[in-house]
Amino acid sequence: MIDFEQKINEITNKEDFVSFMELLLSNLNSNPEEWANKNLSEYLEGIAGWTEDMEGYYQNNNIPFPENINWKVFANILIAAKMYE
């Protein structure tokens, strides 16, 4: 089983992020039973819902809330993936 929390903590640059995304895709393909949100619509709904409530995640896990989040980068990634092959 993959320790995703550890993998997230190891992300320090763009290459690490890309590797993490590839790991997520691989995990979905090889272990779909572990995923509640298996299709794109459900996954995007999950992203929106978690983002709306994310302060609670950080509070409940005694993790400082990230400062200076560049939300435009996330939006660019999501919209670009709509067409990028």
CORMO-V854238 format. One record per residue. N is the residue number from 1. OMEGA is omega in radians with two decimals (none if undefined). BURIAL is I if it has 9 or more other C-alpha atoms within 8 Angstrom, else O. D_FIRST is the distance of its C-alpha to the first C-alpha in whole Angstrom. Layout:
# CORMO-V854238
n = [N:N]
omega = [OMEGA:OMEGA]
burial = [BURIAL:BURIAL]
d_first = [D_FIRST:D_FIRST]
This chain:
# CORMO-V854238
n = [1:2:3:4:5:6:7:8:9:10:11:12:13:14:15:16:17:18:19:20:21:22:23:24:25:26:27:28:29:30:31:32:33:34:35:36:37:38:39:40:41:42:43:44:45:46:47:48:49:50:51:52:53:54:55:56:57:58:59:60:61:62:63:64:65:66:67:68:69:70:71:72:73:74:75:76:77:78:79:80:81:82:83:84:85]
omega = [-3.10:3.04:-3.07:3.12:3.09:3.13:3.11:-3.14:-3.14:-3.12:3.12:-3.09:-3.09:-3.12:3.09:3.13:3.12:3.10:3.10:3.11:3.10:3.08:3.09:-3.14:3.11:3.14:3.10:-3.11:-3.07:-3.11:-3.07:-3.14:3.13:-3.03:3.03:-3.08:-3.01:-3.14:-3.03:-3.13:3.13:-3.12:3.11:3.06:3.10:3.10:-3.13:-3.13:-3.14:3.14:3.13:-3.07:-2.97:3.11:3.12:3.10:-3.11:3.11:-3.09:-3.13:3.13:3.12:3.11:3.11:-3.11:3.09:3.04:3.08:3.10:-3.07:3.13:3.10:3.10:3.13:3.10:3.11:-3.09:-3.11:3.13:-3.13:3.08:-3.06:-3.02:-3.13:none]
burial = [O:O:O:O:O:O:I:O:O:O:I:O:O:O:O:I:I:O:O:I:O:O:O:O:O:O:I:I:O:O:O:I:O:O:O:O:O:I:O:O:O:I:I:O:O:I:O:O:O:O:O:O:O:O:O:O:O:I:I:O:O:O:O:O:O:O:O:O:O:O:O:O:O:O:O:O:O:O:O:O:O:O:O:O:O]
d_first = [0:4:7:9:12:12:12:15:17:17:19:22:24:24:22:19:19:20:17:15:16:16:12:12:14:12:9:12:14:11:10:13:13:10:13:16:18:18:22:23:25:23:21:24:25:22:22:26:25:23:25:28:26:24:27:26:22:23:26:23:21:24:23:27:27:27:31:32:29:31:30:32:30:27:30:31:27:27:31:30:27:30:32:30:29]
